[in-house]
Amino acid sequence: MKHKLLRALGALAFPCLVSVMSSAQSAPAHYTFPPADLMRIGAYYYPEAWPEAQWRRDMAYMKILGMEFVHMGEFAWAFLEPTEGNFDFAWLDKNIALAAEQGLKVVLCTPTPTPPIWLTQKYPDTLMVDAAGRRQAHGTRQHACWNSDAYLVRVTKIVNELGRRYGKDARVWGWQLDNELTHYGKEPCFCDHCQREFQAWLEKKYQTIAALNRDWGNSFWSQMYQRFDQIRLPNPAEYPAQFNPHHMLDSQRWFAEDIADYMRFQTGILRKYCGHNQWITTNHIHNFPSVNPALTARDFDIVTWTLYPVHGNANEGPLGYRLGSSATLTFAADFMRSLNGQAGIMELQPGQVNWGEVNPQPYPGAVRLWIMRAFAAGQKFVCTYRYRQPLSGAELYHYGLVGPDGVTPTTGGEQYSQAAREIARLRAVAQPGAPLPEKLAARRAAILYSYDNRWDLDNHKQNKAWDTYGHLLKYHSALKRAGAPVDVITEDKDFSAYKILVAPAYQLLDDKLVARWKTFVEAGGHLILSCRTGHKDRRGFLWEGPWAKPILDLIGARIKFYDTLPAPHTGKVKTNDGAEHTWNTWAEVLESDNTAITARYADHYYAGGFAANWRTLGKGTVTYIGVDTQDGTLEAQLVREVVGRTGDRTAESFPEGFCVDFRDGLWIATNYTEKTVTAPIPSGAKLILGTRDVPIAGVTVWQE
């Protein structure tokens, strides 16, 4: 199926390529980042865009600012291979040498997001096709189709050349494959190559067309297929009525696996040169719904991602447009870190950007806040995009660490330099690998996250205001407000490592998962399930039985019905202490005879019906929250009550956006709120950075 041509070429031209590609799929990560380093800080640099006479100066200034590594080469294919088969590495060799002179580690990239003009003109079918059937033009990035045979042949050659030249170079720290591998909202590619790949993927999965027709429910609207080659990638623009959600879900699964396979293909080439002496990763867009980082976690030594907290499209809280969201950064960090134990931010905003709907200045200190928030969340490194503000191209107004003159630090550059000095200071007092303090271990929590669930929920929102990712963030934020350390995990992880497990809106499941939840609870765990959980099987079919049939015994309740409200209408729900909360996207009305009721609806025709309950099961508890509130205050209140049921009477009640974390023997408080917040520093603690009263965008670090 995938890459048959490349495997054939590998057998002929690259004899050891085939075996490496097949073994890379199951190889564990071997590269270990030294714990004593805590977190390294570096910057993107594009030497091909600047005069050679400035390269040495730029590397020296990076060192002066406190950078520890430099990232190069991701968009440089036209410079590395100016014409087909003719390679030029002299300019890159010189920059690696200049970086080494300054003691900067080097991160190299495969340049595959930007194929050169000679490639796309000579092999036009390497260009992707959009949903309107238009072949994309040369002149931007991510315009190539990674299922094109002609493209894959050229990718094989350039990655081999890079690996052969630098795979054993001690100056090279690691590799980034490609860059933000997507088509920036135009995915998937609808070319003939991709159509065939999708058809082959379906045939491998279902074996027979009868099985596919059954699992897609194709008896509905007479959608029965006779052969796999009759099926095309679903394109909603081509349909006069609603698309088949099962067809759509499988196409999303295919696309994510297709990307993972392409990354695995490049990884396999590099591994034969560098093994695990240099690390390999790719930079995922932190919340891009089409790409599932969990699929490549075992192939990479570290999982990395990009984050631009402030670009005018993110306005959480009164100062969200200047501070960004603590929840967004922390959720992504907790997810990426949990995939294989090592994560880093490959692109972090250095100041204003240029591609948002609005591009405001970050709040004073916000850039440093993001860096230290990443540190608190366990990242191994942070890299900023970019070192120098460009003088030309599509990102003219995008900040760098230095401005257009190449030497004057920007406000963001000053904050990166400050953070670099502070990390160096923390290395002198940290206790790498220190275990969680007892009070944190007692409330250690996990959120269960599934891309299948997210896709299926977004395909059938039932209310256009429903926000699957926002729903997840409410529960993650609720745990952080209670002072809980959190991992965001996939189903393959061991639930028993946690005291609390939350599965928000876990719509697709099976009896095996429900049994694992039950075992977790009976052994003393505390499970929280939220609305929209258990409605469907793994195919996306509703259960033939009571609504959410598999979870009813577990939660000790029945779901009579659900309601959603059109704007501007809202509903009210009250907790037992009289606190009132507002909802409008989703509410399930529950029935139960023998569980504790924690929230009831206060209006609409089902006023008095209950919205949330909990019960004891074995040594643990199960809590069900059947309503999605507008601001997450109900969720925060009920999650804190669950933390109390663990026996932990010291659970915090931090304001939204204020986080306290423990890492390597250090306590770190970060403040994303619009006011000063007092950190919970005990008497006798040693204050290392900041003050007890943490200002807006402030950071405080102490040891107890």
Secondary structure by P-SEA (a helix, b strand, c coil): ccaaaaaaaaaccccaaaaaaaacccccccccccccccbbbbbbbccccccccaaaaaaaaaaaacccccccccccccccccccccccaaaaaaaaaaaaaacbbbbbbcccccccaaaaaaccccbbbcccccccccccccccccccaaaaaaaaaaaaaaaacccccccccccccccccccccccccccaaaaaaaaaaaaaacccaaaaaaaaccccccccccccccccccccccccccccaaaaaaaaaaaaaaaaaaaaaaaaaaaacccccbbbbbbccccccccccccccccccbbbbccccccccccccccccccccaaaaaaaaaaaaacccbbbbccccccccccccbbbbcccaaaaaaaaaaaaacccccccccccccccccccccccccccccccccaaaaaaaaaaaaaaaaaacccccccccaaaaaacbbbbbbaaaaaaaaaccccccccaaaaaaaaaaaaaaacccccccccccccccccbbbbcccccccaaaaaaaaaaaaabbbbbbcccccccccccccccccccccccccccccccbbbbbccccbbbbbcccbbbbbbccbbbbbbbccccccbbbcccccccccccccccccccbbbbbccccccaaaaaaaaaaaaaaccccccccccccbbbbbcccbbbbbbcccbbbbcccccccccccccccccccbbbbbcc
